[in-house]
Amino acid sequence: MVKKIILILSLMFCFANADVYEKNCVECHKQLPVSIDKYFYKYLLIYSSETDMKNAMISYLKYPAKETTVMSDAFISRFGIKKKSKLSEDELKEAIDVYWQKYKVFGKLK
């Protein structure tokens, strides 16, 4: 019963906050040949934990630099470094929380 309630609340949270993620992240990433989930897995491989990964993503989105990107040199040569995000700190956190909930593997592996 508790698991069902947590699942329902998680889904409600995702849908309620999906606008920032959908409008600001998904729309832009649709233009790239690499799907948005691939970025997630690259960050997860490097940073491992939810907290470290989210902090790294927020830092990169606020201050993008070649030295802090998780993307390959070939990718950066072709597409360049992302422009600094115009989202507020709260909007960044909200979007990254939705992103985490959408692609996290923890609790899904059997």
Secondary structure, 3 states (H helix, E strand, C coil): CHHHHHHHHHHHHHHHHHHHHHHHHHHHHCCCCCCHHHHHHHHHHHHCCHHHHHHHHHHHHHCCCHHHCCCCHHHHHHHCCCCCCCCCHHHHHHHHHHHHHHHCCCCCCC
